[in-house]
Amino acid sequence: MKINNIFFKKAAFMLLAALTAVSCTDDNDWTTDSSLSRLFGVKDNISVTSGDTYAEITFNYVPEATHYIVELSTDPLSDDVPMGGANALVYGEDESIKPQSGYTGVELTVHGLQGATEYYLRVKARSDHKTESRWVYYKEGQTFKTLAEQVFNIPTSTDISDEWVRLSWNTDNVTNILVQVPTDQVDDEGETILNTIRNITLTDEIKAAREYTVTGLTGSTSYIFTITNGDVKRGTLNISTAAPMPAGNLKYELPAMVTKIDNALLEELFEQAKELAGSDNASVTIGLQGGSTVELSTLSETNEVAGVKIPEGMSVTFFGMPGETPTLVVPKSMNIDGSHNFINFENLKITELSGANYLINQGKACNINDITFKGCELFGFGNTPFRLQGSDIKTIGNLTIDNCLIHDISHAGGYSLIHIDAGGGKGYVNNILIRNSTIYNVKAANARCIVQVKDTDMESCKFVNCTFRNILGGGRYFFDSNGTSKGTSTPVVIENCLFGHMNTKDTRGGRNKTGFEVINSYVTYEQDGCFWHEQAETINGTEFPKTANAIPGFDNLGKADTDIFADPDNNDFTIKDEKIKNMKIGDPRWLN
């Protein structure tokens, strides 16, 4: 132990002497290997904000650094990987990335990245008089991902048909278009698995045109179109093709120059359809060109404007072709005398012209299985779109209004929206269904009901997923069979509906022999309008009288509709209250 202590004391003395000798050099300074005079790194504080083909990168200023090198790569980066690999992008070798005067950080935006791609990132500092720093890695070697790129132009309605979609884009650097449809399966990350049904290789001519029409598609179908450059996605569109022309023995597209459908045209088309069907009962689908305005009228024997007559035995669908929704204008109500399997209106705007007041105002005998309005907007009628009147027997099997907007019906003559005043069974609609629709501004002072069936029995009436605002006149009913001895065989159903502001506080409930079934339907708190108060009550300080023939079963949301809808006074009924939106009530179009 003593010997060891002596040895260490001698060694320490010798080391001190050596250091003293070194300190006595001529330049009175250290002789230093320049490789040991290294810049500090940028620390682990690199941040990235991703774009589609770019990224905004920031990191701290390094003292004495004159510029920086930034490297990104789709391959992993480490100290063993040389700079500038095959899949790397290097920025700053021209000394362009410099500290910014007055800032403690460095900010730069790098371009030329690929969309929806994961990148590794590293940064080093350089100086004119010191050794460059070591690499510093983004999040200790993790990646960041760029956003999905979108080089597709957004298609308009004129770019989408039932059988084709016209695609266009804004770059030449693309190679393929994938056409995919979603499956009912999901991957490990919960994403829907797509089935590629077509892989289109883009020729140089197509690339130069920056446009391609994908044909052979199916109507009313959702497709995912992805444009790529090799394996890199450069844009994605989710497009639903237009509805195809409904079935018919004869399908006829109205030429663009034709602006009127009259009796002569209907009779001509019906003759062709009968020949194809080999029967005196045949169907015709008439397609109106997108964006067109077509008059539905004819001339009488005295050369006056008259309503068209659907030929006996003819079933007809008036159909709006893809593009801007066409408009069907009616100067005189149409004549549906006789027997018809169906009379349908689809994807149209329908309004009156020159005081017609009605679309259908049927007084003569008829027997029709189905009358349907689908995807239509009905507006501007002075009285009502649908009326059965007179003493002849008129029988309609099913009246369906689906996915429609109905508004600004004045009811100046005191009519209901569906008005059947041919009493005692002289006007008969077996089933009425209104679903996925919005009815608003049905608001003359003497406007009557949504549905009125005068002293007549019927099978059913249902309102499903509908939104209502500014409907009903004073002392009028939502549904009325002119008493409680007539009406539907089963209760009138009001399901998943939403009622906003009413025209007047003096509305009534409903009269029907089997009553009403209200399912998951709601009203808003309003100072005007109530047809559900079974007794007088005060809500939020406002007194409401007992409603005559109240319809029970509604829940009150306790809010004014201006607190629920985006802009109801300007007919925007988008539900802005997230809690109510999640309840999935009302017309589904306002839930998005």
Residue, then its C-alpha position, 0 to 999 in steps of 0.5 A: m500500500k505504501i509503495n503504491n502511494i509513492f508511485f502515484k505521487k511520482a507519476a503526478f509530479m511527472l505529468l505536471a512537469a510535462l504540462t508546464a513544458v507544453s505551456c511554455t511554447d513560443d505562441n503562448d497558445w494551444t496547438t489544436d487539431s482543427s477537426l476537434s473545433r466542431l459546430f454544435g448541432v441544431k439540437d432535437n428541435i426540428s419541426v415540420t408542417s407538411g403540405d402535399t408536395y412541400a414541407e415547411i421546416t424550422f429549427n434553432y439557430v446554431p452560433e457561428a453557423t453560416h449555412y445549413i444542409v437539409e436532407l430528406s429521403t424516402d429511405p431510412l437515414s443514419d450516420d452510416v448513410p452517405m448524403g445524397g442517396a438515390n431517393a434523397l433530396v438535398y437542400g442547401e449545398d449552394e449555401s442558400i439556407k442561412p441564418q435569418s437576421g434578428y431571428t433565433g430560428v431558421e425557417l425554410t420551405v422545401h418543394g418537389l416532394q411526393g404527396a402522401t409519402e413518408y420522409y426521413l429528415r436530417v439537418k447539419a450546420r456548416s461554417d467557413h471556419k469550423t468543422e460542420s456539425r453532426w447530423v441531427y435527425y427529425k424526431e430521432g429518426q422518425t418520419f413525417k408524411t406529406l398530405a395527399e396531392q390533388v392534381f385533378n380538377i374538380p368536375t362539374s355536373t356536365d362532366i358526369s354522366d350515368e355511363w362516363v366521367r370526364l377527368s382533367w388535371n393540371t400537370d403532365n407528370v402522370t402515368n396512370i388512372l386507377v378506377q376503383v370501387p369500395t368493398d365492404q371490407v376494411d384493412d388493419e387501420g380501418e380503411t375501406i379496401l378498394n377493388t381496382i376494376r381498371n388501370i388506364t395507362l395514359t398515352d403521351e397524347i392524353k398527357a398533353a391534353r390533360e383530359y380523359t373520359v372514363t367510359g363503360l361505367t354504371g349509373s348511380t354508382s360510387y367510383i374512386f379515381t386515382i391518378t398516379n405517377g408511377d407508384v405515387k398518388r397525385g390525386t383522388l376523386n370520389i365521384s358518383t355517376a348520375a342516375p341512369m334513365p329509368a326503364g321504359n319500353l322507349k327511352y327518348e332524349l329530348p333534343a336540345m332545340v326542343t323546348k316543348i312537350d305537347n300532345a303530338l310528341l307524346e302520342e308519337l312516342f307512345e306509338q313507338a313504345k307500343e310497337l316495341a312492347g307489342s301491347d297497347n299498354a307501354s312506357v316511355t321515358i323522356g329525358l330533358q337535357g341538363g340545364s334546359t327549360v321545357e314547357l309541358s303544354t299543348l294547343s287546344e282546338t281553338n289554338e289556346v294553351a292547354g294542358v297536355k293529355i297523357p294518352e290512355g295506357m301510356s306510362v311516362t317518366f319525365f327525367g332530368m338528364p345529367g348536368e344542371t337540373p332541367t326545369l319543367v314549366v306548366p302553363k296549364s295543369m296536365n290531364i291524366d284521364g284514363s288508366h296508366n301504370f305510372i306517371n313519374f317525375e325525376n330529377l327536375k325543377i317543376t313550376e307553373l307558368s302564367g297562373a296555372n296554379y296546379l301541376i295536377n288538378q284532376g277532375k275526370a275519371c282516372n286509374i293510376n297505380d303510381i305517381t312519383f316525384k323523386g329528386c325534384e324541386l316543386f315551387g311557385f304554384g299558386n294553389t297546389p301541385f296535386r289536387l283531385q276534385g270533382s264527382d268522377i271516380k279517381t283512384i291513385g294507388n301510391l303517391t310518393i314524394d322522395n328526396c324532394l324540395i317543396h317550397d313557396i306554394s302560396h295556397a292563395g285559394g286555401y288549398s292543401l299541399i296534397h289536396i283531395d277534395a273529391g269527397g266520399g271516395k270520389g278522389y282516392v289515394n291508397n298510400i301517401l309516402i313523403r320521405n327524405s324531403t324538405i317542405y317550407n314556405v307553404k305560407a298563405a294566410n289561408a293555407r290549409c294542410i300538408v295532406q287533406v283527404k275529404d271524408t275519404d278512407m285510405e290505407s296509409c300516410k307516412f312522413v319519414n325523415c322530413t324537415f318542415r318550416n313555415i307551413l300551415g295556415g291559421g286553424r288548419y291541420f297537419f293531416d285532415s280527413n275532415g273529421t275522425s270517422k274517415g282517414t287511414s286504416t293504420p295511424v298516420v306515421i311521423e318518423n324522424c322528422l324535424f319541425g321548425h318555425m310555423n306560419t301561425k300560433d293558431t295551427r291545429g294538430g290532425r284529424n284521422k280515424t286511427g290517430f297518429e304515431v310519432i316516432n323520434s320526431y322533434v319540434t323547436y321552441e318557437q313563439d309562433g307555431c304549435f300543433w302538438h300541445e295537448q294542454a296549455e303550457t309555458i315554455n321559456g316564458t312563452e304561453f302556448p294554448k292547448t292545441a285543437n286535435a293535438i298530435p301527441g308524441f313530439d319531443n321539444l328541442g328547447k331551441a329556436d330553429t335559428d339556433i339549430f339551422a344554419d340560415p333558415d330565413n334564407n332556406d339553408f336548413t343545414i343543422k349546425d348544432e352538432k348534438i342535434k346533427n348526431m340525432k339523425i333527424g329531418d331531411p338527410r340532405w341537411l346533415n352533411 
